[in-house]
Amino acid sequence: MSETEVKEEENTIRLGEIFHMLWKNKILIAIITAVVFLIGVIYTFWVVEPQYRSSSMVLVAVTQQSTSTGNEGAVDYTNSLRVVNTVARLVQEDVVLDPVAEEFDLSSSGLSEMISVSSDEDSFIIIISVECGDSMLSMELANALAGQLVETMEMEGFVDLRANLTQTSTAKHGVYSSPNKPLYLVIAFVGGLVLGCIVALVLEFCSTKFRSRKDIESGLGERVVGFFVDDKMTEGHKLKGGKGDVPRPHAALLPATLRNYEPYNKLFTNIKYANVDNPYKVIMVTSSQECELKSTIVANFACALAYNAQRVLLIDMDLRKSAIHKLFKVSREHGIVDYVAGKTAKESIIKHTSEKVDVITAGSSVLNPLVIIESVRFGQLLGELRQQYDYILLDTPPVLACSDACAISKVCDGVLFNLSFRDTKKKQAALALATLQEVDADVIGVNVTKATVDKHGSDAYYYYYSNSGYYSKDMTAQTKEAGKSQSSAAGSASKKGFKSRRK
């Protein structure tokens, strides 16, 4: 496939994506449809005035006349039809309208709007119909117009038309003619549905937020390496331990189950094979702004790595708003700040946890975190720790909040960029990534959080794993050998997929 064809494919919106957008906004569409339909019901039954129609027929008898050959019995049908049409036109002329309008206290223009006149080309009958909001009035007007037309034709000025008019039928009480209520309701429903779909699509295309995984990758130019649905990251999870298990919707260690750890295992596999020649060992996790679950991700990621028999160290480098010590229920004291300041030895700042994750907390408060981050002692510490651990994870501040993350990226192998699917705007994410790229940070990829998916969406993988029941048992009931075997199998399969995609 040529480069042009690839670009055209990327810019093409598939029909399935449009249906997915509409389904995503189904509540909005339903509300708009219901509102428009309700307006249609109110208009049909209470606003628009019912109209009633009455009709009266007049027969135009054309007088026979002699022809040029002297045949008095012959009838000129062409001229006869012209006479009929002429008489029909007279119904809406002032000579007929004014007397009737004056009799019923109406204006001639208003009466003219109520009248419709029709005549059949094959007959000499004129039908005068009147439509108005009063059944009795429509009948009286139709009869009055027919009578006035006959009377007018008997006037001396119209004798040359050689036509005798007879009212062959009188109008009856007007029958209901409009509005067509079923048609109005159908139009209201269909119109509301169409309007709802249009509004939903406009909001989607004008949205400042990302719509899908493909939208993220094309908009930011970075591959999505992790994807976490909303139900695993928000309400319903509590911190392990502590008094009363206080709920923390945006910072929590998940229970150690295969179901909870499977997305982290996939993230691990993606990072592991993203750069086989130069593996990522020291990885920092950041985001563009707050509330994108970077601390939750890095903490649970460390736990998942530890379960997969990896030696993991987690360093809290968010010195302005640290959270790691709260997640793992360890003391913040004797942390990285104290070590760099020369107050504590290296062995004293490494805290061992029940999750098999070693943690270095932030330590004492500091006015200028950059002094700690850019110190020689901090760089030397990372060099020593590289020899002791398989992976070193760093929780760092948001990129747009301060310059700490950019400075930390200089001493890391790669950067995992957290992006809240529900909260982050496109401009914010693009600006944050551009800021990292300006300092030559190696961005591993984008990790999506707070995402919403369904079984028909592009990320149905998570629907499958969350509903199949395969990962519903607690990890403690499984053996470590089984866990290692599953992780190894997943890694091999993913490695093949990555190679094919990179090609």
C-alpha positions as CSV (number, residue, x, y, z in Angstrom):
1,M,0.0,0.0,0.0
2,S,1.4,3.4,-1.0
3,E,1.9,6.3,1.4
4,T,-1.0,8.2,-0.3
5,E,-3.4,5.2,0.2
6,V,-2.4,4.9,3.8
7,K,-3.1,8.6,4.5
8,E,-6.5,8.3,2.7
9,E,-7.3,5.3,4.9
10,E,-6.4,7.2,8.0
11,N,-8.5,10.2,7.0
12,T,-11.5,8.1,6.1
13,I,-14.3,7.8,8.6
14,R,-15.8,4.3,8.6
15,L,-19.5,3.7,8.8
16,G,-18.9,1.6,11.9
17,E,-17.2,4.5,13.6
18,I,-20.1,6.7,12.9
19,F,-22.5,4.2,14.4
20,H,-20.2,3.9,17.4
21,M,-20.3,7.7,17.9
22,L,-24.1,7.7,17.7
23,W,-24.3,4.8,20.2
24,K,-22.0,6.5,22.5
25,N,-24.3,9.5,22.5
26,K,-27.5,7.5,22.6
27,I,-28.8,9.2,25.7
28,L,-28.4,12.7,24.2
29,I,-30.1,11.5,20.9
30,A,-33.0,10.0,22.9
31,I,-33.4,13.2,24.9
32,I,-33.4,15.4,21.8
33,T,-35.8,13.1,20.0
34,A,-38.2,13.0,23.0
35,V,-38.1,16.9,23.3
36,V,-38.8,17.4,19.6
37,F,-41.5,14.8,19.6
38,L,-43.1,16.4,22.7
39,I,-43.0,19.8,20.9
40,G,-44.7,18.1,17.9
41,V,-47.4,16.7,20.1
42,I,-48.1,20.0,21.7
43,Y,-48.2,21.8,18.4
44,T,-50.4,19.1,16.8
45,F,-53.0,18.9,19.5
46,W,-53.0,22.2,21.3
47,V,-51.4,24.9,19.1
48,V,-52.4,24.4,15.5
49,E,-56.1,25.2,14.8
50,P,-58.2,22.3,13.3
51,Q,-59.5,23.1,9.9
52,Y,-62.8,22.0,8.4
53,R,-63.7,21.8,4.7
54,S,-67.1,22.2,3.0
55,S,-67.7,22.1,-0.8
56,S,-70.5,23.2,-3.1
57,M,-70.9,22.4,-6.8
58,V,-72.0,24.7,-9.6
59,L,-73.0,23.4,-13.1
60,V,-72.1,25.7,-16.0
61,A,-74.5,25.1,-18.8
62,V,-73.1,26.7,-22.0
63,T,-75.7,28.1,-24.4
64,Q,-75.6,26.6,-27.9
65,Q,-74.7,29.1,-30.6
66,S,-74.8,29.1,-34.4
67,T,-71.6,28.4,-36.3
68,S,-70.2,30.1,-39.4
69,T,-72.0,27.4,-41.4
70,G,-75.3,28.3,-39.9
71,N,-75.7,25.1,-37.8
72,E,-77.4,26.4,-34.6
73,G,-77.2,23.0,-32.8
74,A,-73.4,22.7,-33.0
75,V,-71.4,23.3,-29.8
76,D,-67.9,24.8,-29.7
77,Y,-66.4,22.6,-26.9
78,T,-63.1,24.5,-26.9
79,N,-64.8,27.8,-26.2
80,S,-67.2,26.1,-23.8
81,L,-64.3,24.9,-21.6
82,R,-62.9,28.4,-21.7
83,V,-66.2,29.7,-20.4
84,V,-66.0,27.2,-17.5
85,N,-62.5,28.3,-16.6
86,T,-63.5,31.9,-16.8
87,V,-66.4,31.3,-14.4
88,A,-64.1,29.4,-12.0
89,R,-61.7,32.4,-12.0
90,L,-64.6,34.7,-11.1
91,V,-65.0,33.0,-7.7
92,Q,-61.9,34.6,-6.4
93,E,-62.5,38.0,-7.9
94,D,-63.8,41.0,-5.9
95,V,-67.1,41.0,-7.7
96,V,-68.0,37.7,-6.0
97,L,-65.8,38.0,-2.8
98,D,-66.8,41.5,-1.7
99,P,-70.5,40.8,-1.1
100,V,-69.9,37.6,0.7
101,A,-67.1,39.1,2.8
102,E,-69.3,42.0,3.8
103,E,-72.1,39.6,4.7
104,F,-69.9,37.6,7.1
105,D,-67.8,40.5,8.4
106,L,-64.6,39.3,6.8
107,S,-61.9,40.8,4.6
108,S,-61.8,39.9,1.0
109,S,-58.2,38.9,1.2
110,G,-58.9,36.7,4.3
111,L,-61.8,35.1,2.5
112,S,-59.7,34.5,-0.6
113,E,-57.2,32.5,1.4
114,M,-59.9,30.1,2.6
115,I,-61.2,29.3,-0.9
116,S,-60.0,26.7,-3.4
117,V,-61.8,26.3,-6.8
118,S,-61.4,23.2,-9.0
119,S,-62.9,22.1,-12.3
120,D,-62.7,18.9,-14.3
121,E,-61.4,19.3,-17.9
122,D,-64.0,16.7,-19.0
123,S,-67.0,18.3,-17.3
124,F,-68.8,21.6,-16.8
125,I,-68.9,21.4,-13.0
126,I,-67.1,23.8,-10.7
127,I,-66.3,22.8,-7.1
128,I,-66.0,25.6,-4.6
129,S,-64.3,24.5,-1.4
130,V,-63.9,26.6,1.8
131,E,-61.6,25.6,4.6
132,C,-61.6,27.3,8.0
133,G,-61.6,26.6,11.7
134,D,-65.4,26.6,12.1
135,S,-67.4,23.7,10.6
136,M,-70.6,25.7,10.4
137,L,-68.9,28.8,8.9
138,S,-67.2,26.7,6.2
139,M,-70.6,25.4,5.1
140,E,-72.2,28.8,5.1
141,L,-69.4,30.4,3.2
142,A,-69.4,27.7,0.5
143,N,-73.1,28.1,-0.1
144,A,-72.9,31.9,-0.1
145,L,-70.1,31.9,-2.6
146,A,-71.9,29.5,-4.9
147,G,-75.1,31.6,-4.7
148,Q,-73.2,34.8,-5.3
149,L,-71.5,33.3,-8.3
150,V,-74.8,32.3,-9.8
151,E,-76.2,35.8,-9.1
152,T,-73.2,37.5,-10.6
153,M,-73.5,35.5,-13.8
154,E,-77.1,36.7,-14.2
155,M,-75.9,40.3,-14.2
156,E,-76.2,42.1,-17.6
157,G,-72.4,42.4,-18.0
158,F,-71.9,38.7,-18.2
159,V,-74.6,37.8,-20.7
160,D,-72.1,37.5,-23.5
161,L,-70.5,34.5,-21.9
162,R,-73.7,32.6,-22.9
163,A,-73.6,30.4,-19.8
164,N,-76.3,29.5,-17.4
165,L,-75.2,28.5,-13.8
166,T,-77.0,26.2,-11.5
167,Q,-76.0,25.3,-8.0
168,T,-76.3,21.5,-8.2
169,S,-75.4,20.7,-4.6
170,T,-75.3,22.7,-1.4
171,A,-72.5,22.4,1.1
172,K,-72.9,20.4,4.3
173,H,-71.3,20.8,7.7
174,G,-67.5,21.0,7.2
175,V,-65.5,17.8,7.8
176,Y,-62.1,17.7,9.5
177,S,-59.3,18.2,7.0
178,S,-56.2,19.2,8.8
179,P,-53.8,18.9,10.5
180,N,-52.9,15.3,9.6
181,K,-52.1,14.3,13.2
182,P,-50.4,10.9,12.5
183,L,-48.3,12.5,9.8
184,Y,-47.3,15.4,12.1
185,L,-46.3,13.0,14.8
186,V,-44.2,10.9,12.5
187,I,-42.5,14.0,11.1
188,A,-41.8,15.2,14.7
189,F,-40.3,11.8,15.7
190,V,-38.2,11.4,12.6
191,G,-37.1,15.1,12.7
192,G,-36.1,14.8,16.4
193,L,-34.1,11.6,15.7
194,V,-32.3,13.2,12.8
195,L,-31.6,16.4,14.8
196,G,-30.3,14.3,17.7
197,C,-27.9,12.4,15.4
198,I,-26.7,15.6,13.8
199,V,-26.1,17.2,17.2
200,A,-24.3,14.1,18.4
201,L,-22.0,14.0,15.4
202,V,-21.3,17.7,15.5
203,L,-20.4,17.4,19.2
204,E,-18.1,14.5,18.5
205,F,-16.3,16.1,15.6
206,C,-16.0,19.5,17.4
207,S,-15.0,17.8,20.7
208,T,-11.8,19.0,22.3
209,K,-11.2,15.5,23.7
210,F,-10.2,12.3,22.0
211,R,-12.8,9.9,20.7
212,S,-10.9,6.6,20.3
213,R,-7.6,4.9,20.4
214,K,-7.1,5.6,16.7
215,D,-7.8,9.3,17.4
216,I,-5.1,9.4,20.1
217,E,-2.5,7.7,18.0
218,S,-3.1,9.9,14.9
219,G,-3.5,13.1,16.9
220,L,-0.4,12.7,19.1
221,G,1.8,10.6,16.9
222,E,2.4,8.1,19.7
223,R,1.4,4.5,20.1
224,V,-1.1,3.5,22.8
225,V,0.7,0.9,24.9
226,G,-1.8,0.7,27.8
227,F,-5.6,1.0,28.1
228,F,-7.5,1.0,31.3
229,V,-11.3,1.2,31.5
230,D,-13.0,3.4,33.9
231,D,-14.5,0.7,36.2
232,K,-11.1,-0.4,37.3
233,M,-9.8,3.0,38.2
234,T,-12.6,4.9,39.9
235,E,-15.3,4.4,42.5
236,G,-15.6,1.1,44.3
237,H,-11.9,0.6,45.2
238,K,-10.4,1.3,48.6
239,L,-6.9,1.6,49.9
240,K,-5.6,-1.6,51.4
241,G,-5.3,-1.4,55.1
242,G,-5.8,1.7,57.1
243,K,-8.6,2.7,59.4
244,G,-12.0,1.9,57.8
245,D,-10.5,1.4,54.4
246,V,-11.2,5.0,53.4
247,P,-12.3,5.2,49.8
248,R,-9.8,7.0,47.5
249,P,-11.3,7.1,44.0
250,H,-8.2,8.4,42.3
251,A,-5.5,6.5,44.2
252,A,-5.8,2.9,45.1
253,L,-4.0,-0.4,45.1
254,L,-6.2,-3.0,43.3
255,P,-6.7,-6.4,44.8
256,A,-4.2,-8.9,43.5
257,T,-6.4,-10.8,40.9
258,L,-5.6,-11.9,37.4
259,R,-8.5,-9.8,36.2
260,N,-7.1,-6.6,37.7
261,Y,-3.5,-7.3,36.7
262,E,-4.2,-8.4,33.1
263,P,-4.2,-4.8,31.7
264,Y,-0.9,-4.2,33.6
265,N,0.6,-7.4,32.2
266,K,-0.3,-6.2,28.7
267,L,1.3,-2.8,29.5
268,F,4.4,-4.6,30.7
269,T,4.6,-6.7,27.5
270,N,4.2,-3.6,25.3
271,I,6.9,-1.7,27.1
272,K,9.2,-4.7,27.2
273,Y,9.1,-5.3,23.4
274,A,8.8,-1.6,22.4
275,N,12.6,-1.4,22.1
276,V,14.3,-4.8,22.3
277,D,17.7,-3.5,21.4
278,N,17.7,-0.9,24.2
279,P,15.3,-2.1,26.9
280,Y,13.6,0.4,29.1
281,K,14.7,-0.2,32.7
282,V,14.3,3.2,34.4
283,I,10.7,4.4,33.5
284,M,9.0,7.5,34.7
285,V,5.2,7.9,34.6
286,T,3.8,11.4,34.0
287,S,0.8,13.1,32.5
288,S,-0.3,16.5,31.2
289,Q,-2.3,17.5,34.2
290,E,-3.6,16.2,37.6
291,C,-6.3,13.6,38.1
292,E,-5.1,11.3,35.2
293,L,-4.3,8.5,37.7
294,K,-0.6,8.4,37.1
295,S,0.1,7.5,40.8
296,T,-2.5,4.7,40.7
297,I,-1.0,3.4,37.5
298,V,2.6,3.4,38.5
299,A,1.8,1.9,41.9
300,N,-0.3,-1.0,40.5
301,F,2.1,-1.5,37.7
302,A,4.9,-2.0,40.2
303,C,2.8,-4.5,42.0
304,A,2.1,-6.4,38.8
305,L,5.8,-6.5,37.9
306,A,6.6,-7.8,41.4
307,Y,4.1,-10.6,41.0
308,N,5.8,-11.5,37.7
309,A,9.0,-12.1,39.7
310,Q,10.6,-8.8,38.7
311,R,12.7,-6.9,41.1
312,V,10.9,-3.6,41.2
313,L,11.8,-0.3,42.9
314,L,9.2,2.6,43.0
315,I,10.6,6.1,43.6
316,D,8.2,8.9,44.5
317,M,9.6,11.9,42.6
318,D,6.4,14.0,42.8
319,L,8.0,16.0,45.6
320,R,5.3,18.7,45.4
321,K,2.4,16.4,46.0
322,S,3.6,12.9,46.9
323,A,1.1,10.0,47.2
324,I,3.2,6.8,47.0
325,H,3.7,6.5,50.8
326,K,-0.1,6.7,51.3
327,L,-0.7,4.0,48.8
328,F,1.7,1.5,50.3
329,K,1.1,2.6,53.9
330,V,4.7,3.5,54.7
331,S,6.3,6.5,56.3
332,R,7.2,9.4,54.1
333,E,10.2,10.2,56.3
334,H,13.7,9.2,55.3
335,G,13.1,9.6,51.6
336,I,14.9,10.8,48.4
337,V,15.1,14.4,49.6
338,D,16.8,13.3,52.8
339,Y,19.3,11.1,51.0
340,V,20.3,13.8,48.5
341,A,20.7,16.2,51.4
342,G,23.1,13.7,53.0
343,K,20.9,13.1,56.1
344,T,20.1,9.4,55.4
345,A,22.0,6.4,53.9
346,K,20.8,4.6,50.9
347,E,19.9,1.5,52.9
348,S,17.6,3.5,55.1
349,I,15.5,5.1,52.3
350,I,14.5,1.8,50.7
351,K,11.3,0.6,52.3
352,H,10.1,-3.0,51.7
353,T,6.4,-3.6,51.4
354,S,4.0,-6.6,51.6
355,E,3.4,-6.3,47.9
356,K,7.1,-7.2,47.2
357,V,7.7,-3.7,45.9
358,D,10.6,-1.7,47.3
359,V,9.6,2.0,47.7
360,I,11.6,5.2,48.1
361,T,9.3,7.9,49.4
362,A,9.6,11.6,48.8
363,G,11.0,12.4,52.3
364,S,11.1,15.9,53.7
365,S,9.5,18.8,52.0
366,V,11.6,20.9,49.8
367,L,11.0,24.4,48.4
368,N,12.8,23.8,45.1
369,P,12.5,20.2,43.9
370,L,14.8,20.9,40.9
371,V,17.7,21.1,43.3
372,I,17.1,17.4,44.2
373,I,16.3,16.3,40.7
374,E,19.4,17.8,39.1
375,S,21.8,16.9,41.9
376,V,24.8,14.7,41.2
377,R,24.0,12.6,44.2
378,F,20.5,11.7,42.7
379,G,22.1,10.6,39.4
380,Q,24.7,8.5,41.2
381,L,21.9,6.8,43.2
382,L,20.0,5.8,40.1
383,G,23.2,4.4,38.6
384,E,23.7,2.2,41.7
385,L,20.1,1.1,41.8
386,R,20.2,0.0,38.2
387,Q,22.4,-2.9,39.3
388,Q,20.0,-4.1,42.0
389,Y,16.7,-4.0,40.3
390,D,15.1,-5.2,37.0
391,Y,12.9,-2.1,36.8
392,I,12.9,1.3,38.5
393,L,9.6,3.2,38.2
394,L,9.3,6.9,39.0
395,D,6.1,8.8,39.8
396,T,6.6,12.3,38.6
397,P,4.5,15.5,38.5
398,P,2.4,16.5,35.5
399,V,4.3,18.0,32.7
400,L,2.2,21.2,32.4
401,A,2.1,21.8,36.2
402,C,5.9,22.3,36.6
403,S,9.3,21.6,35.0
404,D,10.1,18.7,37.2
405,A,9.0,15.9,34.8
406,C,11.2,17.3,32.0
407,A,14.2,17.4,34.2
408,I,13.6,13.8,35.5
409,S,13.2,12.5,31.9
410,K,16.9,13.3,31.3
411,V,18.0,10.5,33.7
412,C,15.3,8.0,32.6
413,D,15.4,5.4,29.8
414,G,11.8,6.1,28.8
415,V,8.6,8.1,29.6
416,L,5.2,6.5,30.0
417,F,2.6,9.3,29.2
418,N,-0.6,8.9,31.1
419,L,-3.7,10.3,29.3
420,S,-7.2,10.5,30.8
421,F,-9.6,9.6,28.0
422,R,-12.5,11.3,29.8
423,D,-10.8,14.5,31.0
424,T,-7.7,15.4,28.9
425,K,-8.1,17.8,26.1
426,K,-6.3,17.4,22.8
427,K,-4.4,20.6,23.1
428,Q,-3.2,19.8,26.6
429,A,-1.9,16.4,25.7
430,A,-0.2,17.7,22.5
431,L,1.4,20.5,24.4
432,A,2.7,18.2,27.2
433,L,4.2,15.8,24.7
434,A,5.8,18.6,22.7
435,T,7.3,19.8,26.0
436,L,8.8,16.4,26.6
437,Q,10.1,16.2,23.0
438,E,11.9,19.5,23.4
439,V,14.1,18.0,26.0
440,D,14.7,14.9,23.9
441,A,12.7,12.6,26.2
442,D,12.2,9.1,24.9
443,V,8.4,8.7,25.1
444,I,7.6,4.9,25.2
445,G,3.9,5.5,24.4
446,V,0.6,6.7,25.7
447,N,-1.2,4.9,28.6
448,V,-5.0,5.6,28.4
449,T,-7.0,5.8,31.7
450,K,-10.6,6.5,32.5
451,A,-11.7,5.0,29.2
452,T,-15.2,3.7,28.5
453,V,-15.6,0.8,26.1
454,D,-18.3,-1.7,25.1
455,K,-18.3,-5.2,23.7
456,H,-18.8,-3.8,20.2
457,G,-16.1,-1.1,20.4
458,S,-12.5,-1.2,19.2
459,D,-11.3,-2.2,22.7
460,A,-13.5,-5.2,23.1
461,Y,-10.5,-7.0,24.6
462,Y,-11.3,-5.5,28.0
463,Y,-15.0,-6.4,27.8
464,Y,-14.0,-10.0,27.1
465,Y,-11.6,-10.3,30.0
466,S,-13.9,-8.5,32.5
467,N,-16.9,-10.7,31.7
468,S,-15.6,-14.1,30.7
469,G,-14.9,-15.2,34.3
470,Y,-11.4,-16.5,33.4
471,Y,-9.8,-13.9,35.7
472,S,-12.3,-13.8,38.5
473,K,-10.3,-15.9,41.0
474,D,-7.8,-14.4,43.5
475,M,-4.2,-14.7,42.6
476,T,-3.3,-16.2,45.9
477,A,-5.2,-19.3,44.8
478,Q,-3.0,-19.6,41.7
479,T,0.6,-20.8,41.8
480,K,3.5,-18.6,40.9
481,E,4.5,-21.1,38.2
482,A,1.1,-20.7,36.5
483,G,1.4,-16.9,36.6
484,K,4.9,-17.0,35.1
485,S,3.7,-19.4,32.4
486,Q,0.8,-17.2,31.4
487,S,3.0,-14.1,31.4
488,S,5.6,-15.8,29.3
489,A,3.0,-17.0,26.8
490,A,1.5,-13.5,26.5
491,G,4.9,-12.0,26.1
492,S,5.8,-14.3,23.2
493,A,2.5,-13.7,21.4
494,S,2.8,-9.9,21.9
495,K,6.4,-9.9,20.7
496,K,5.4,-11.4,17.3
497,G,2.6,-8.8,17.0
498,F,5.0,-5.9,17.8
499,K,7.5,-7.1,15.2
500,S,4.8,-7.3,12.5
501,R,3.5,-3.8,13.4
502,R,6.9,-2.3,13.4
503,K,7.6,-3.7,10.0
